[in-house]
């Protein structure tokens, strides 16, 4: 479907990727998964970018992978590769959740660092109803982010979670009454993230995720701490704090 591929827009330190199949609840085709991987690589390679926002056009965030394309394809492997790459993204990732988020799209959202949604949200994973076995990376993210009980409720019992349950489970970091409030909260969060010192912000993201996986690289952590401690940004942060002004970080 030409013209409907995910759209990447980079504006300095902020990148936005928008899913653009609103008539199909932003369903993802094989080409979309490949495009998202390419766009993520482009964002990772652009050192200006510190925050990446994922959103969808229309009433829904994303309905996951096109089920009609599943026979003969290892859809789990495709989604696992994308979600694992998304979790490992260099920038801080934020998902703007509205309406439905289904199937593998729930894992793509879980791979994001922050998830904000509205009261109109719901989530559902039909894997067991379709005979699909959820992939390892997704199982790990469900258990580490939501806990075993919620993971079983969604993946084994096939429960549909409403917005309040999504927040109670930890899927949503913030729950807003409508899209206007959602976008206002997003602007505040994005501004806060973009105002942080890049070396500390992006380094801590990677090491926090490694800790959650039980895979902390201690020498890499120590190197990043030393780099931040020796940075001009730390000097600027202290001076700005003392002067009660906004810091001007450069990532050096």
BELGIHU-V835501 format. One record per residue. N is the residue number from 1. RES is the residue in three letters. D_FIRST is the distance of its C-alpha to the first C-alpha in Angstrom with 2 decimals. Layout:
n={N	N}
res={RES	RES}
d_first={D_FIRST	D_FIRST}
//
This chain:
n={1	2	3	4	5	6	7	8	9	10	11	12	13	14	15	16	17	18	19	20	21	22	23	24	25	26	27	28	29	30	31	32	33	34	35	36	37	38	39	40	41	42	43	44	45	46	47	48	49	50	51	52	53	54	55	56	57	58	59	60	61	62	63	64	65	66	67	68	69	70	71	72	73	74	75	76	77	78	79	80	81	82	83	84	85	86	87	88	89	90	91	92	93	94	95	96	97	98	99	100	101	102	103	104	105	106	107	108	109	110	111	112	113	114	115	116	117	118	119	120	121	122	123	124	125	126	127	128	129	130	131	132	133	134	135	136	137	138	139	140	141	142	143	144	145	146	147	148	149	150	151	152	153	154	155	156	157	158	159	160	161	162	163	164	165	166	167	168	169	170	171	172	173	174	175	176	177	178	179	180	181	182	183	184	185	186	187	188	189	190	191	192	193	194	195	196	197	198	199	200	201	202	203	204	205	206	207	208	209	210	211	212	213	214	215	216	217	218	219	220	221	222	223	224	225	226	227	228	229	230	231	232	233	234	235	236	237	238	239	240	241	242	243	244	245	246	247	248	249	250	251	252}
res={UNK	UNK	UNK	UNK	UNK	UNK	UNK	UNK	UNK	UNK	UNK	UNK	UNK	UNK	UNK	UNK	UNK	UNK	UNK	UNK	UNK	UNK	UNK	UNK	UNK	UNK	UNK	UNK	UNK	UNK	UNK	UNK	UNK	UNK	UNK	UNK	UNK	UNK	UNK	UNK	UNK	UNK	UNK	UNK	UNK	UNK	UNK	UNK	UNK	UNK	UNK	UNK	UNK	UNK	UNK	UNK	UNK	UNK	UNK	UNK	UNK	UNK	UNK	UNK	UNK	UNK	UNK	UNK	UNK	UNK	UNK	UNK	UNK	UNK	UNK	UNK	UNK	UNK	UNK	UNK	UNK	UNK	UNK	UNK	UNK	UNK	UNK	UNK	UNK	UNK	UNK	UNK	UNK	UNK	UNK	UNK	UNK	UNK	UNK	UNK	UNK	UNK	UNK	UNK	UNK	UNK	UNK	UNK	UNK	UNK	UNK	UNK	UNK	UNK	UNK	UNK	UNK	UNK	UNK	UNK	UNK	UNK	UNK	UNK	UNK	UNK	UNK	UNK	UNK	UNK	UNK	UNK	UNK	UNK	UNK	UNK	UNK	UNK	UNK	UNK	UNK	UNK	UNK	UNK	UNK	UNK	UNK	UNK	UNK	UNK	UNK	UNK	UNK	UNK	UNK	UNK	UNK	UNK	UNK	UNK	UNK	UNK	UNK	UNK	UNK	UNK	UNK	UNK	UNK	UNK	UNK	UNK	UNK	UNK	UNK	UNK	UNK	UNK	UNK	UNK	UNK	UNK	UNK	UNK	UNK	UNK	UNK	UNK	UNK	UNK	UNK	UNK	UNK	UNK	UNK	UNK	UNK	UNK	UNK	UNK	UNK	UNK	UNK	UNK	UNK	UNK	UNK	UNK	UNK	UNK	UNK	UNK	UNK	UNK	UNK	UNK	UNK	UNK	UNK	UNK	UNK	UNK	UNK	UNK	UNK	UNK	UNK	UNK	UNK	UNK	UNK	UNK	UNK	UNK	UNK	UNK	UNK	UNK	UNK	UNK	UNK	UNK	UNK	UNK	UNK	UNK	UNK	UNK	UNK	UNK	UNK	UNK}
d_first={0.00	3.83	6.51	5.96	7.66	11.29	13.55	16.99	19.94	23.42	26.49	29.55	30.30	27.40	23.78	21.04	17.70	15.62	12.97	10.59	9.34	12.72	12.31	11.85	14.53	12.34	11.76	11.10	9.33	11.32	9.43	10.04	13.63	14.07	12.92	15.29	17.99	17.79	17.95	20.81	22.60	22.40	23.88	26.52	27.60	28.05	31.51	31.39	28.94	30.87	28.60	24.90	23.46	20.45	19.23	16.54	15.74	17.20	19.71	18.84	18.72	16.60	16.66	16.50	14.80	13.01	16.33	15.16	14.28	17.72	19.99	20.61	19.11	21.28	19.11	22.25	22.69	19.21	19.75	23.36	22.67	20.44	22.91	25.89	24.61	23.92	27.47	28.88	27.20	29.85	29.28	29.98	26.85	26.54	24.17	23.91	23.85	23.52	22.99	21.91	21.44	21.10	21.35	20.66	19.68	23.40	24.30	22.01	23.89	27.16	26.56	26.63	30.10	30.05	28.35	29.03	28.13	29.21	31.11	27.98	26.75	26.80	25.85	25.71	25.17	25.00	25.54	29.02	28.05	25.40	27.73	25.92	28.33	27.29	27.48	30.43	29.02	27.74	31.10	32.93	31.09	31.66	35.34	35.96	34.19	35.05	37.91	38.49	39.21	36.00	33.99	35.63	35.15	31.36	30.71	33.59	34.33	30.72	31.89	29.76	31.02	31.26	31.36	35.09	34.85	32.04	34.44	37.43	35.78	34.93	31.16	31.30	33.55	33.75	33.24	33.03	33.59	30.56	27.74	30.23	32.53	29.72	28.70	32.38	33.00	30.07	31.52	34.88	33.65	31.61	34.66	36.91	34.86	34.53	38.29	39.17	40.57	37.76	39.91	41.12	37.89	35.56	38.32	39.18	35.59	35.45	38.92	38.44	35.45	37.57	40.43	38.28	37.40	41.06	40.19	41.85	42.65	46.01	46.66	43.24	44.00	47.43	46.10	43.65	46.48	48.74	46.18	45.70	49.48	50.08	47.42	48.05	45.68	48.21	50.96	48.89	48.01	51.68	52.85	50.28	51.25	54.90	54.29	52.15	49.34	45.66	45.31	43.59	42.04	40.88	39.93	43.09}
//
